[in-house]
Amino acid sequence: MHRQRWSAAAAALLAVTAWLVPTTAAAGPPPPGVCDTPEPPGSVIADRPWPQRLFDAQRIWPLTTGTGITVAVLDTGVDGAHPQLSGQVLPGFDFVRNTPGADFDCTSHGTAVASLIAAKHIDGTAFEGLAQGVKILPLRVTDKPDSPVNPDVLAQAIRYAADQGAKIINISVALDKDAQPLSQAVDYAITTKGCLVVATVGAHHPTTDAELPPIGSARNPVPNDPSSYPAAYENVLGVAAVDDHQSRVPTSQVGSYVDLSAPGAQILAATRASGHQSFKDPTLAPAFVSAAAALLWSSQPYLKNSDVSWRLRITSDRIAGGGRSNEFGYGMLDPYRAVTEAPPRENPASGPALPPASATTPSSGWSSAALTGLAVALTVLLATAALFALRPAIRRGRERGWRPGEPTPPAPPADTPEHLFFTPAARAPRDSG
């Protein structure tokens, strides 16, 4: 009887837990009729890609793997059945069809983004995600990565991600016009829910004729592109794309909304169902930044979203000689430095000023509470020392009934003949030569 009661209680507890805590999806093929012509799976590629060599995550994983962080991927869905993503992908929501479940992908783009963030190691390939402890929340906002995205749909997905507890919202689509529902959703996620929003700066920079001087030279300066949203919104991390020579990918957009750079060409990533593919796609670059943010936030969970954003920028490696530029932002992402360094907030070598981080993080020095405690401890210590020093005087006062005593005359000076004080020092003989 007792065993039956315990079994019933355990079953009820498991049911409540399953309802409260989202579980990873038992992913399968796309729903019937959703993918008219799904892209075929890729082949398994064994080589280690250049971003993985550059970031060398093996140095970071003893410190953090991103465990405890959920990253929302707003894209074409994520195939949770891929061997390297199995167990990493939550069910999510399909905003294209307005129905639960976005753990499938017709075009591989969302799967590629998720794999750059969280793909696990499997034998036969050196490709791995940067933050393998992360959970992916797939939110399907488009059928194809190059199709226009409805700003209302994107806004709904951002709010959903924030309400579902995603700490980081990765957006690989870009709009060329501002929209009030979108700006309000971004503000809600950042200000109200404390999320970090990471977005592509877009991939519509015009390419030039091959006979012109290189873009960026004095004779052919880099033109600024129109604003790209949501990257252009305040406090959103806008990510540009660079290749393995740290040159800007030609179509990666340029403007004041560029905050950071990350790999966006010759990118090996997972394809739907299985295998890998090499991509040249600037919109994949935010995935590396989202992964680095997850590594940092998992290792230092007391940080605010503004702290994480600031650390990622201030620890970036400068490109093309120095401070911030409209091509590269503050420089090339460096996940290892972001996790291991706590640079001062005012660094002359860091280029233009960055938004201030919060003043209460342990890595930034003594907190106000710690300083108060230290002051109290020093006061008590000084008071105790003073009492010990006054013990003889207190004892004599008690013996005299607290009556004033006779002053103690000063000790007489030692007997020193006066002439020793006034005898001038002997002079050295002057050289007569």
Secondary structure by P-SEA (a helix, b strand, c coil): caaaaaaaaaaaaaaaaaaacccccccccccccccccccccccccccccaaaaaacccccccccccccbbbbbccccccccccccccccccccccccccccccccccaaaaaaaaacbbbbbcccccccccccbbbbbbbccccccccccaaaaaaaaaaaaaacccbbbbccccccccaaaaaaaaaaccccbbbbbbbccccccccccccccccccccccccccccccccccccbbbbbbccccccccccccccccccccccccbbbbccccbbbbbbcccccaaaaaaaaaaaaaacccccaaaaaaaaaaacccccccccccccccccccaaaaaccccccccccccccccccccccccccccaaaaaaaaaaaaaaaaaaaaaaaaaaaaaaaaaccccccccccccccccccccccccccccccccc
